[in-house]
Amino acid sequence: MRTREDDVVINTKQLRSTLRQIIEAVMQGTSYTVLYRSRPAFRIVPVEKVRPVQDGQLSRDPLFGARALGHSEDGDLGPRHDEIIYGR
């Protein structure tokens, strides 16, 4: 099943059983929509296709600026994680 150009729909069982092939296909430009319980759960896209966050979108992102939960195993603080994730 395909939903968009170069977008393949798979379920979590297919993801687990063919992960190596999926990684190779993503590196060649294919995107995947992964279904969990017959509903789209997430997408796997090549890094080149990820659009940078635009100004104004961060205020709608529930993770940006969220308070810390627990502790960081890598020693980084929340603002550093935001910088890594959002490029700021």
C-alpha positions, 0 to 999 in steps of 0.5 A, a space after each residue: 500500500 502506498 500513500 504518497 510518492 515514495 511512501 510505503 505503508 507497513 505495519 510494525 510486524 513488517 518493520 521488525 522483520 525487515 528492518 535492515 531492508 527498510 534502512 537501506 531503502 530509506 537511505 535510497 530515499 524511500 519514506 515509510 508510514 508505520 501502522 500500529 493497530 491499523 492506524 498510522 503511528 509514525 513515519 520513517 523518512 530520509 534525513 534529507 527530507 526532514 524540514 527544519 522547524 520554522 519560526 512560530 511552529 515551536 510554540 505549538 510543539 508540546 515537547 519544545 520547552 517542556 519541563 524536565 522529567 527524571 534525569 538525563 543519562 547523557 548529562 545534557 540539560 533540556 535546553 541542550 536537547 532542544 538545540 539538538 532536536 530543533 537546531 536552536 
